[in-house]
Amino acid sequence: MATPASRKRLASQMDESLSHHETESDSEEEAEEVFIESLAHHESESEEEEEEVFDCDEWAPPARVFDPHPCPDPSNTEKPVRVYADGIYDLFHFGHARSLEQAKKSFPNVYLLVGCCSDAVTHMYKGKTVMTEAERYESLRHCRWVDEVVPDAPWVITKEFLDKHQIDYVAHDALPYADTSGAGNDVYEYIKSIGKFKETKRTEGISTSDIIMRMLKDYNEYVMRNLARGYTRKDLGVSYVKEKQLRVNMSITKLRQKVKEHQERVGQKLHIVATRAGIHHSEWVENADRWVAGFLEKFEEGCYLMETAIKTRIQKGLMKEQVKKTISFKNASRLVAVMPVI
């Protein structure tokens, strides 16, 4: 882009060139050639000025607005500090990863060891896990902050364990966790007493318990989703009656969705017809709402009756099967009773 100074130089050069050639010759062709040469010279000067104005070295991307866990100075080349973090890490999520990130960045140069308790220890002191111990170990190995995974980690950290793994600090959140004594003592009491405890912050709004609660809250939806994907009721631990009920609900939900989509399409067409017929907008909306309300009322009633009828048929079928089994058992018992004893 030409600057005002370059435009002034261009004008002066053009005036000088034209006045010079007017004195020597009145030829228009020579004037045009001089004008073209002056214009080319001006463009080359403009490009040089633009190159001088723009400096790539001075440009920098905008700074990050949010950095929750700043990294210490990486220029420190001292011996790595061996930091140990432990836990269950079931359904490994970003809350786990953020706590390990804090442990990794607690010192400029950290070698992070992460202990994970086995299934036997976890089921004894905390409860059943969703993932197996092998799955939890493997999940930790794929976390970028973890340098080493310690499988079958102890529930309570002892001095012998610290010495064995040459641990300098233990990183965990400050909430107290009960030890194996049953007296309600903090599992990290010994670590805190010797000054080797590094506190990390929990991430609000995410935990393994929260994730499990979400699945339990929408249990039927997840069961229906997996049934639609090919899982059997035995895979999901669902009874025969429960499976049939869920499949009926799936069919009714799909039917309602189709009716709603069809209703919207019909409503658009009726609106076009009403507009062409000259019906007033408020009158059309009132009539349409009344028609739709009546249809939905009848549809809901029909769905309820259909669902009730299906459930009744399923229950009758189950009762017949139970009666057949009872009769067969009685007949077998009678047959055994009349058989001669050898």
C-alpha positions in Angstrom: 0.0 0.0 0.0 1.5 3.3 -1.1 2.3 5.9 1.5 1.6 9.7 1.1 5.4 10.3 0.7 5.7 7.8 -2.1 2.6 9.3 -3.9 4.2 12.7 -3.8 7.5 11.4 -5.2 5.5 9.7 -8.0 3.7 12.9 -8.9 7.0 14.9 -8.9 8.7 12.3 -11.1 5.8 12.3 -13.5 5.9 16.1 -13.8 9.6 16.2 -14.4 9.5 13.4 -16.9 6.6 14.9 -18.9 8.1 18.5 -18.8 11.5 17.1 -20.0 9.9 15.2 -22.9 7.6 18.0 -23.9 10.7 20.2 -24.5 12.5 17.5 -26.5 9.5 16.0 -28.4 5.7 16.3 -28.6 5.3 12.6 -29.2 2.5 11.1 -27.1 4.1 7.6 -27.4 7.3 8.7 -25.7 5.2 10.3 -22.9 3.3 7.1 -22.3 6.6 5.1 -22.1 8.0 7.5 -19.5 4.8 7.3 -17.5 4.9 3.5 -17.5 8.5 3.4 -16.4 7.8 5.9 -13.6 4.8 3.8 -12.4 6.9 0.6 -12.4 9.7 2.4 -10.4 7.1 3.6 -7.9 5.6 0.1 -7.4 9.1 -1.3 -6.7 9.7 1.5 -4.1 6.3 0.8 -2.5 7.1 -2.9 -2.1 10.5 -2.1 -0.5 8.7 0.3 2.0 6.1 -2.4 2.9 8.9 -4.9 3.5 10.6 -2.4 5.8 7.4 -1.7 7.8 6.4 -5.4 8.4 8.7 -7.2 10.8 7.9 -10.9 11.4 10.2 -11.0 14.4 8.0 -8.5 16.3 4.7 -10.3 15.7 3.5 -12.7 18.4 0.3 -14.7 18.9 -2.1 -13.5 21.7 -1.3 -14.8 25.2 -3.4 -17.5 26.8 -6.1 -16.1 28.9 -6.4 -19.1 31.3 -3.7 -21.4 32.5 -5.0 -23.3 35.6 -1.8 -25.2 36.4 1.3 -23.2 35.3 4.4 -25.2 34.7 7.5 -24.4 36.8 10.7 -23.0 35.2 11.9 -25.9 32.9 15.5 -24.5 32.9 16.2 -26.2 36.2 18.5 -29.1 35.5 18.7 -30.5 39.1 18.0 -34.1 40.0 14.3 -35.0 39.4 12.0 -34.9 42.5 10.3 -38.2 42.8 6.6 -37.5 43.5 4.1 -40.2 44.3 0.3 -40.0 43.7 -2.1 -42.8 44.4 -5.8 -43.7 44.0 -8.4 -46.0 42.5 -8.7 -44.2 39.1 -11.9 -46.0 38.2 -13.5 -44.7 34.9 -10.4 -42.5 34.4 -11.6 -38.9 33.6 -10.2 -35.4 33.2 -10.5 -34.8 37.0 -8.0 -37.5 37.6 -5.7 -36.1 34.8 -5.8 -32.6 36.2 -4.8 -33.8 39.7 -1.9 -35.7 38.1 -1.0 -32.6 36.2 -0.7 -30.7 39.4 1.5 -33.3 40.9 3.7 -33.4 37.8 4.1 -29.6 38.0 4.6 -29.3 41.7 8.4 -28.9 41.1 10.4 -27.8 38.1 11.8 -31.3 37.5 9.4 -34.2 38.6 9.4 -37.9 38.1 5.8 -38.9 38.8 5.0 -42.3 40.1 1.3 -43.2 40.3 0.1 -46.0 42.5 -3.2 -47.8 41.7 -4.8 -50.2 44.2 -5.8 -53.7 43.1 -9.4 -55.0 42.9 -9.1 -57.0 46.1 -7.9 -54.0 48.2 -10.4 -51.6 46.5 -13.4 -53.9 47.0 -12.5 -54.4 50.6 -12.1 -50.8 51.7 -14.1 -48.7 49.1 -16.4 -50.9 47.1 -17.0 -52.5 43.7 -15.3 -50.8 40.7 -16.6 -50.6 37.1 -13.2 -51.2 35.5 -10.9 -54.1 36.4 -7.4 -53.4 37.9 -5.7 -54.2 34.5 -8.0 -51.7 32.8 -7.2 -49.0 35.4 -3.5 -49.7 35.2 -3.6 -49.4 31.4 -5.6 -46.1 31.5 -3.0 -44.5 33.7 -0.1 -45.6 31.4 -1.7 -43.5 28.6 -1.8 -40.3 30.7 0.8 -37.8 29.5 1.7 -36.7 33.1 2.5 -40.2 34.3 6.1 -41.5 34.2 5.6 -44.8 36.0 2.6 -46.8 37.2 2.9 -48.7 40.5 0.4 -51.6 40.4 -1.1 -53.2 43.5 -0.4 -50.1 45.5 -0.9 -50.2 49.3 -3.9 -48.6 50.9 -1.7 -47.0 53.6 1.7 -45.7 52.6 4.5 -46.8 55.0 8.1 -45.8 55.5 9.2 -49.0 53.9 7.2 -48.2 50.8 8.7 -44.7 50.6 12.2 -46.1 50.9 11.6 -48.8 48.3 10.5 -46.4 45.6 12.8 -43.5 46.8 9.7 -41.2 47.1 10.4 -37.6 48.1 6.8 -36.3 48.3 3.3 -37.7 48.1 0.7 -35.6 46.2 -3.1 -35.9 46.9 -6.0 -33.7 47.8 -6.3 -32.6 51.5 -9.6 -34.4 52.2 -9.1 -37.1 55.0 -9.4 -40.7 53.9 -9.9 -43.5 56.4 -7.2 -46.0 56.9 -7.5 -49.8 57.6 -7.7 -49.4 61.4 -11.4 -48.7 61.4 -10.8 -45.8 63.9 -11.3 -43.1 61.3 -7.7 -42.1 61.1 -6.4 -40.3 58.0 -4.6 -42.6 55.6 -2.1 -39.8 54.9 -1.5 -38.9 58.5 2.1 -40.4 58.6 3.0 -38.6 55.3 1.7 -35.2 56.7 3.6 -35.7 60.0 7.0 -36.0 58.2 6.4 -33.1 55.9 6.2 -35.0 52.6 2.6 -34.2 51.7 1.9 -32.0 48.6 -1.7 -30.9 48.4 -3.5 -30.9 45.0 -6.9 -29.4 44.3 -10.0 -31.5 43.2 -11.8 -30.6 40.0 -15.4 -29.6 40.9 -18.3 -31.1 39.0 -16.6 -34.4 37.9 -15.9 -37.6 39.8 -16.4 -41.3 39.3 -19.4 -41.3 41.6 -21.0 -38.5 39.6 -20.5 -40.4 36.3 -22.1 -43.6 37.8 -25.0 -41.4 39.2 -25.7 -40.1 35.7 -25.9 -43.6 34.3 -28.2 -44.8 37.1 -30.4 -41.7 36.6 -31.0 -42.5 32.9 -30.8 -46.3 33.3 -33.7 -47.1 31.1 -32.4 -45.0 28.2 -29.0 -46.6 28.3 -30.5 -50.1 28.4 -32.7 -49.2 25.4 -29.7 -47.8 23.6 -27.7 -51.0 24.1 -30.7 -53.2 23.2 -30.9 -51.3 19.9 -27.2 -51.8 19.3 -27.5 -55.6 19.5 -26.9 -56.5 23.2 -29.2 -59.2 24.6 -31.1 -58.9 27.9 -28.8 -61.4 29.4 -25.8 -59.2 28.6 -27.5 -56.3 30.3 -28.9 -58.4 33.3 -32.5 -57.5 32.3 -35.5 -59.8 32.9 -37.8 -60.9 30.1 -40.7 -58.7 31.2 -38.4 -55.6 31.5 -37.0 -56.2 28.1 -40.4 -56.3 26.5 -41.5 -53.2 28.3 -38.5 -51.3 27.2 -38.9 -52.4 23.6 -42.5 -51.3 23.7 -41.4 -47.9 25.1 -38.9 -47.7 22.3 -41.5 -48.3 19.6 -43.9 -45.8 21.2 -41.2 -43.2 21.4 -40.3 -43.7 17.7 -44.0 -43.5 16.8 -44.5 -40.3 18.7 -41.6 -38.8 17.0 -42.9 -39.7 13.6 -46.4 -38.4 14.4 -44.8 -35.1 15.6 -42.8 -34.7 12.4 -45.9 -35.5 10.3 -47.9 -33.1 12.4 -45.4 -30.3 11.7 -45.5 -31.0 7.9 -49.3 -31.1 7.9 -49.4 -27.9 9.9 -47.2 -26.1 7.4 -49.4 -27.2 4.5 -52.6 -26.3 6.3 -51.1 -22.8 7.1 -50.5 -22.3 3.4 -54.1 -23.4 2.5 -55.5 -21.1 5.2 -53.5 -18.2 3.9 -54.7 -18.7 0.3 -58.3 -19.2 1.5 -58.1 -15.8 3.4 -58.7 -17.2 6.9 -57.6 -14.7 9.6 -54.3 -15.7 11.3 -55.7 -15.7 14.9 -58.7 -17.8 13.9 -56.5 -20.3 12.1 -54.1 -20.6 15.1 -57.1 -21.1 17.5 -58.6 -23.8 15.3 -55.2 -25.5 14.7 -54.4 -25.6 18.5 -57.8 -27.2 19.2 -57.4 -29.8 16.5 -53.9 -30.7 17.6 -54.9 -30.9 21.3 -57.7 -33.2 20.5 -55.5 -35.4 18.3 -52.8 -35.7 21.0 -55.3 -36.5 23.7 -56.6 -39.4 21.6 -53.1 -40.5 20.7 -51.9 -40.6 24.3 -55.0 -42.5 25.3 -54.4 -45.0 22.4 -50.8 -45.4 23.4 -51.6 -46.1 27.0 -54.3 -48.7 26.1 -51.8 -50.4 23.7 -49.1 -50.4 26.3 -51.5 -51.9 28.9 -52.7 -54.5 26.5 -49.1 -55.6 25.6 -48.1 -55.8 29.3 -51.2 -57.9 30.1 -50.4 -60.3 27.3 -46.9 -60.6 28.5 -48.0 -61.4 32.0 -50.6 -63.9 30.8 -47.9 -65.7 28.8 -45.6 -65.8 31.8 -48.4 -67.2 34.0 -49.1 -69.9 31.4 -45.4 -70.9 31.4 -45.4 -71.0 35.2 -48.5 -73.2 35.2 -47.0 -75.6 32.7 -43.8 -75.9 34.7 -45.9 -76.5 37.9 -48.0 -79.2 36.2 -44.9 -80.9 34.8 -43.2 -80.9 38.2 -46.3 -82.4 39.8 -46.5 -85.1 37.2 -42.9 -86.0 37.6 -43.3 -86.2 41.4 -46.2 -88.6 41.0 -44.3 -90.7 38.6 -41.4 -91.0 41.0 -43.8 -91.8 43.8 -45.4 -94.8 42.0 -42.1 -96.2 40.7 -41.2 -99.5 42.4 -38.2 -99.3 44.7 -35.4 -101.6 43.5 
